[in-house]
Structures are given as C-alpha cells and as structure tokens.
Amino acid sequence: MRVLFFLPALAFAAFYGNQSAVKWKSAETERFLAHYPVEHRERAETAVSFAESVYDTLAVRYEMKLPSKINLVLDNGLFSNGEAHPVFNMMRIWFTNWDFKVRGSHPWIRNVITHEFSHLISMPAGSKTPLPWIHALQVSKSDFFNEKNQLSVAAYIPFMIQPIWFAEGTAQYETYRMGFDFWDTHRDMLLRTAFLENKVLPLEFMEDFSRQLLEAELGPYTQGFDMLRYIAETYGDSIIPELWKEMSKISNLTLSGALKSKLGITEKELYNNWKERRKEHYEKVRSSIGEIHKGKKITKNAFYNDFLSSVNGSLYGLSNFGGDYFDGGVFEIRDSTLDTLTESIVPAAFKKFKLRKPYLSQGMSLKQTPEGLLLAYVTYQNRDKNGRPYFDIAIADTLSNNRVITRFADAAYPDISPDGKQIAFARREENGTRFYLSIADINSADSINFSEIDVMSENPVLQYSDYKDLIIPQGPEFNIYTPKFSPDGKKIAYSYFDGTKRNIGVVDISHTPPSALLPRGENASDNRDPNWAPDGQSIYFSSDRTGIFNIYKMNLETGVIEKITNVLGGAFSPVADTSGLYYIGYDKDGFSIYAAESGELKNEIIPHSPLPTPHSPKNLNEPNISFSNIERNYSPIPRMPILVPLFALDERSPDFGAINGGIMVPKLGLAFGLNDPLNKNFLQIAALQQIGKFGENSQSDLFAGLENRSFPITLNVAAMRMNTVSKDTVYQDDPRLDNEVSEYASELYNILFSASYSIFKIGDSLTAFTSYDWQSFNLYEDGFRWDYHKRWQAGLIAGLVIADSLLSLQGLYSFANSDLFRPGTFAESFTITDNGIAKPIYRRFNLHEWAGGANISLSSPLQKNGKLSLSLFGSGILNWRSSDSSTLDDFYLHPLVIDGYPILASSESYFKYGTGTILAEARYIFPIYRDFRKRFGVFTTRNFNVSPFVQMGSAWDIHPLPELKHRENWLRSFGISWRMENHLFYAVPFNFNFGVARGLDYPKDTRVKIGVGVM
C-alpha cells in the first residue's frame, strides 16, 4: 500500500527534541483558540486582540465563513516567521522581529498576523471543495516488485490550486491595503534593480519558491506583491476576491482560467502587461537619479556579502561564495589585492579561524587588538537541557581558540572594542521579544565560569556570563542592530527600530542617556548601519531619504551631512579606514562589495520619483482581551482533520508461483489524519479496498498509527493489515488423487511500538522498538486458516547526521522470538486435538540480527551542485538457536538487493541471500540543469540530473571473511539513472525517474525501473 501524504515516523531520521518542558497554555476567544507558552501570556493577549479585530474585515471582503475557530499558535524562536495552514484552519506566529536583509522594518505582529490570516481567508475561497480539510486526490500504479521492467506512477491532485506569487502577493497586498505593511525602499530596490539590470524573474519563477533565497524573495514576494498592486491599480481593488472565488471552479486548473473569465487575459498576458508598465516607471526613475557615483566593485558571483571589517589594510567579511542562502563563511582580501581591484575577484575562504557552529548572518566583527587578530561571531552551539538552541557571542583567535562570551543570551551583532577588552552586542530580553544594547568583558577572570570549561576538548571553550546593559528597551517593540565602538572605545553607535521606523543613535559607555542622531518626523527616512570614521568625529550611515539607500557622512559636532554615494540599487554597511571607504552595494548580482570613490557629489540630495504613500492603518476596534479567567492547560487532543481520497492500481503476486509478472488490482480508499495544533499527537488511518470485491477473497490494506510528542521521548504505536489473494496447486497426500487448484489469501499483520529520543538534540536519534507480527494462510474456500509465522521482536535503532548530511550513519540491533510453520504433508504439518481441531506444528527460532549503513556525500570541486555519494550497507544474523531444528530455515536469511539482478530466483527463495549481506555503491550526481523552469499547461519543469553508479555486493552463509575472499561470491552491477524533477499545478512534485542497470555476473541481464509522479 502506498500512501504518500501520511508517512509514519522514520526511525533513522534525526530530530531535535520535543520541547516538552515548555508549559503551553490555551485560551478561547470569540473566533480563535490561542496556544502559547505561559511566559508569553501578555504578548499572546495583544496578538489575539489584534487578530480578533482583523477577522471581520477580511472575512466580509472574501465572503468567507471559516469552518471552525482558528487555532492560533504563538511561539518564539531564533527567526521571524509566520505560517498559515488553510487545510487545518490554523496559523503559527513567532513573536520576535529579527532583521532580514531584503526587507524593511515594520511593526511585526500586526504585519504577520494580517498576512497569515489573509492566507486562511483567500486560499479556502479558491478551494474546489467546500471543506478545505478535504485536501487532495492521490492516484497511483505500481508493478510487481520482481518484474524485469518496472513502472510506478503516483500523482497528487490538490483541491487548492494557485501559483505562490498569487497567494503571497494577495497576503502582502491585504496587509498593505489595511496599512500594516507598505511598499518599502527594500522592495522597491529589489524590483527596480531587477528591471533596470534585466533581472526580472520569468513568470515560472514566481509560481513557487526558488532554492536560491534572493530569487525566492524577488519572485513570489516582491514581484508577486507588486503584481497584486498592479491588478488593483488597473482593474480595481474588488477584483482580487473575485479572482479567488473564480479559482474555486473545477474547470479552472490554472490561474489563467480565472483571469480569462474575469479580466479577459491569461496569466502570461497579465505578467507582460505588468512588466511593460513597471519598466516604463523605472526608466523614469533611472533618468531622475543623475550621475551614478558608486566606486569600484570588488566581488561577483556571490549574492550575499555583509559585515565588513577593515584591519591592517585588509578587508574581511561574510560571503556566501555563490551559495543559495543568506549565510556562508569569512573572507579575506589582502591589502595587495585592494590596490588593483577588479570585478573578477571572488573572496577566498578565510581559514585562520576555526569557528564552532557559526551563524554569521546574525553578525561578526574582526579587530586587531593587543591580543592579536580577534573575530567575534554568533554561534548556536549552546542548547539547554531540553534541546532549545540559543544565539550566543563567541570570540576566536588565529590559534584556533574559541571563547563563548554569553550563555543562553539570544545575542547578535557583536563588535569588539579597539583595546580588545570588551564586546558590544544586541541581546533579546529573557522570555521576550525586545532587544537590549549590552557589553561584556572579554578577558575578565572573575567572569569565567570554570565549571563550563571543556578541558577534554582539543580547543577549550571558555564560557562567560557577565554583561551589563547600556540601553533598556521601552514600549512594546524595540530592536537593536549593528552596534559599533568608536575609535577611542568610549562610545557606541547603533541602529534601532522603535516600532515605527529605523534610526541611528549614540550612547556613551559611561551610561549617559542615548541620543538619536537624526530627527524623527512623520515621514522620516530609514537610517541604519552606522559606523565611525577613523578620526571618531564623524559617522557614516545608510539612509533612504531620496527613496534609494545611499551612504552618508555626518559630522557629529556640526551636524552637517554629506552624501557619499549615488547608486541605482542601494548602499549599506559602510566601513572606513585610512585607505578609503567600503560598503555593501545592491546590484544585479545581489549584495556586492564596493570601494567608494573619493570626492564630493555635486548635489547633496538627488530626489527621484517618490514611493507610494503608505496607507494609514485601519482604525480597528481591538477588544481588550485578558486570559486571566479563561486560560487553561494545553490539551494535546488531535482535532484538526485532513482527508485524501485514494485510487490505486497495485500488482499483486502472480498465481501458481510465477516470479516475473504480477496481476493488476484496482483499489479505492481514504487516508485520514487528525493532528493537534502543536503536533503533540498525530493520528492517521489509511485504508484501500479492491474495487468490486469484499471479504477474504479481496485485496485490502489497512494502516493506523498514533505518534505522541508530549514528552521528551517520542512515542509511536502503529498497526497494519494486508490481505493478498492468489491461487496455487494443492498437492494431495494420496498419489491416486488428482492435484487441485485452490484459491487462498495471505494475511499479514503487524503491531509496532517505538520510543525515540535525541541525546545531543542535533542530528542524532535513538529509537527502541518492539513489535509483534504474524502471517496467516487462509484457504477460504475450504474454511481452513492457520498462522504461518509468528514473531515477537525488540531492538534499538541509532542514527547520526553530521555536517548537513555530509556523513550519515545508521545502525540496528534486534532480538526476535519466532515461530515458523513446518510445511510438508498434512500429517507432518498439523496435529489434531481431542476435539478435532487441526493445529499447526511450529519450529521456534531465537535470532539476534543487525543492520548498518554509512553514506558520505561530497560536493564536486569541478562542478557546481555535482555530488559524489559513497555508501555502504550491510545486514545479517549475529546468532541464532532453536530447540526444534538443527538448521536455520531459509525463511530467515537476508536477501541481497542489487540493481541489475532480480530479487526472487523462484517463488520461494531470493536470488542471492545468506546469514549476512554487504552492498557498496559509488554514485555521482551530474546536474544537467538546475531550477530551469518552463511551463506547459499544469506542468512545469525544474531540475534534471544524471547519475552513473557502480555497485558491488555479496552474501555469506556462515563466516563472512572466508566467503568474501572468493570472487565468485560477489555480484557487480553498473547503471545510470535519469531524474527529471517537475511540478504539477504550480507546486506539487511530479518527477520522472528512469534507471537502467546491468549485471556483470551471472545472470547477465539488464533491468529497467521507471517512476513517474510524487517519488
């Protein structure tokens, strides 16, 4: 039985702890069921009050009545995010407003709640079923596993169909329409640069998220948001809910159908019309900017560079080196290179420091101090006893030493003082969301917590915990960013967000009150990224006062502001030394590094076409909600349903012991699940029944499982039953009688219980399990049924994943107490009790078994995205004993499954098997194209790769070493597989897998496997 949507927990999968120590509370309001950690009660009250006030505005606009109260999960983490699950009618919001490089600063909670609630309203409005929890239809077809040429097909047809750009654009537009978000300078920068540098993403790249995160932000979010703005500008604001309603029609399998019906144009025509209008607008912006003043570009082929430091004439910072994410490693550009900058230079990886679990995108700083060259960075190596990770500040030197300055501080943006004695950073308040500006002593012996020193480590880690706060936040929302020590170490410049807009300030370490450097008005600019001039008399910073972020210099005594750059994209993060000024410039390649040109601009301020005026926030009637009298302990009862109808064509085992073909059986069924909002309990049931037949003579499958994550240990209980029918010749004991053909059913039952735990809370898992399974042979025509095999089994499974799947290890040990039916004549196989009942005769076997595997995945130095995979897998019987048999029955031997060879040699035995097996494989994944998107109706291409591979395996009967020495005991095969990854209906995986394998030893044969669909 193949059920794609509901997958039981994988024993080898690493997990990161259940956070069962969190004390969750629940409170019910008029339209919401709120769930939150008890320490966040006050923030949850504020969030739910706002959510209640937003509800009617959007529900009336989309003419939607949701099926039940919304489950709203409110949590905190090391990221800012929100999720909406229309199928479950739930949202999840994370409280803290962490910074994100490609978005401006906005009041977080109002923004994210409106955004996610817009998803809950708009997407069900476009659903093709009245109940959103009826999620999709799954159809599948599978061949008999031993066929020479196998074809498997599985397709998933969702009932909510929409391109991601339309879904995300709608959510952002509704937030913008209600005044809780706006078309900010960052979004305009991304779109303006895309149009003027010919980097606008094709429509296909807006349908779903790209692997490259800058494109993921530019496509569905930025371009999608602006296309919704264009639709409202051109066709009226009310057309957006009408388009969603039109999408609910069965006949509209793409957005083009709804657009054609309502607007008379296709999706492609809409996209082209939008491009034409925006291109005209941004060409006017280009002409209004005047002379470009940006300096020399240093880098390319890396879309993310940040956190520059200039030390001893060399430039350091963070680069993703052409990767897909907003993170990476440290680079160094030496002073000799800076004199001859060329655009072809890509920073080389900086190897002077050995960083421990760095998260550099949250900040880093390098300084030359009396102690030598020091690097301060953010690390996530600290986890509490429940597995919760924290951001902390660490210091590394060029001798590979690491010192952790904070402990469980959720700290970011470190900066080392010029004398190397202190470090400044932003830290999140305990159990809160606002940020303090804090400093800590780096080398104070009094602050060393010696109990935390890992003396057994090759590079000892010293833990510090003392720090003092310079700025204590006021108001409900306050963030601190990028503090920088002055050259004399007496002051700190910083950027902050007070819930309205970004500004910069300066604070004296002697605790004089902080001061804002720039005036705040109703339309004040976004000012950020302050850094000191070498003389300490001026500050460089980034500001969008012209509608484009540029670098400015402010004299602290006179207040005079000088404009340093005049760029087309944006300029950020300035750093100055005696040799010049460097900054991060946003251009066609992303966030690149520039060396600014000397000399003043002719015009201090060069305005261009202004951004759209933000809508005033809706004046909503927010109820004053208190949870004091309605709060209760969270109840992890599964209550959120999901349903998937199933249709399957499965080939059952062939009749009369044939091994090369199967018999196709059509089946209908359902997969049903119930979950609770915190994923503490997940109940799933799946059933398939042969069409047109019921009872013992029909094919059927049944699975039920419950996973519980309410405790530190994950508990899982599952049960399954499979009934397979066939026919065979029954031999008579009396040779004078003719043999008869009898139909029979094979019934397989299994009950499993497992308990899983992660010891280190990162990449590891340990699972203990016990199970009972039995297999029955049912001669239903004769009314005769007996258990063929009965087994109780218990064991341990361990798994470890290192360095993001660079190395993965798995191991299993199990003990089984097994009863196996002894076949033969009736007299040899059964005994007759006194009351005339035939009972089978069993042989009992006790078995100790093992299995293990290792995989190394290495990136190719010669080809981007190419990978070499080396794997080794083995299994076998460690020991066995039986009081009923002197030989181990072949039933228990382990098969060797190797491409190029059949699995079965006959209906009763595998092709190659033994008390142990081993299989080694080398495979190279050769990408032909990656994220190449072309759409044909409901079908969109994605990735294509070719994988040549070689395999070598063997099985042994008694002792492995003597038998493995002989060449004839090994099987070899080679082959090639093609994998073309695609999507149906914008976002549903639909892949083509084609594999050919050739066995090099007897029997030399070629076998073909084809897979189509979600696999």
Secondary structure, DSSP 8 states (H G I E B T S, - for coil): ---SS-----TT-------TTS-EEEEE-SSEEEEEEGGGHHHHHHHHHHHHHHHHHHHHHTT---SS-EEEEEE--SS--EEEETTTTEEEEE------TTS----HHHHHHHHHHHHHHHHHHT-SSSSTTB-EEEEEEE--TT-SEEEEEEEEEESS---HHHHHHHHHHHHHHTTSS---HHHHHHHHHHHHTT----GGGGSS--SSHHHHIIIIIIIHHHHHHHHHHHH-TTHHHHHHHHHTSTT--SHHHHHHHHTSS-HHHHHHHHHHHHHHHHHHHHHHH-S-B--EE---S-S-EEEEEEETTEEEEEE-TT-SSS--EEEEE-HHHHTT--TT---EE--S---SSB-GGG-EEEEEETTEEEEEEEE---B-TT--B--EEEEEETTS-EEE--SS--EEEEEE-TTSSEEEEEEE-TTSS-EEEEEEESS-GGGB-GGG--TTSSS-EEEB---EEEE---SS--EEEEEEE-TTSSEEEEEEE-SS-EEEEEEETT----EESS---TT---EEEEEE-TTSSEEEEEE-TTSS-EEEEEETTT--EEE--B-SSEEEEEEEETTEEEEEEEETTEEEEEE---S--S-S----S------------------TTT-EE------EEEEEEEEEEEEE--GGG--S--EEEEEEEEEEEEE-TTSSEEEEEEEEEETT--STTS-EEEEEEEEE-SSSSEEEEEEEEEEEEEEEEE--SSTTS--EEEEEEEEEEEEEEEEEE-SSSSSEEEEEEEEEEEEEEEETTTTEEEEEEEEEEEEEEEEEEETTTTEEEEEEEEEEEEEEE--SSHHHHEEE-TTS-EEE-EEEEEEEEEEEEEEEEEE-SSSTT-EEEEEEEEEEEEEEE-SS-SS--GGGSEE---TTS-SEEETTEESSEESEEEEEEEEEEEEEESS---EETTEEEEEEEEEEEEEEEEEESS-HHHHHTSGGGEEEEEEEEEEEEEEETTTEE-EEEEEEEEESSSS--EEEEEEEE--
